[in-house]
């Protein structure tokens, strides 16, 4: 992700296992508007 400025972020590595909760999204598309009040949409993949 390119923000055009440096930002410090915390990241977690899980090797090859999905993070908790990610398994619930298997077979779905996740769309997030990363802004206050932004929409979040989860739809099944074809």
Phi, psi and omega in degrees: 000133181248116179258354183069003171220155178282134175226139177274130180228155175261127180236147179239132178256136181238018183061241183252002181268139178292149176291154181305132181095333180293330180298330179293339180269357180304131180082013182229160175254131179250124178240128182228126170269107186279071177208157178305127181076009181294154182281150172232127183227132176239120181230147179293144174282149179293000000 
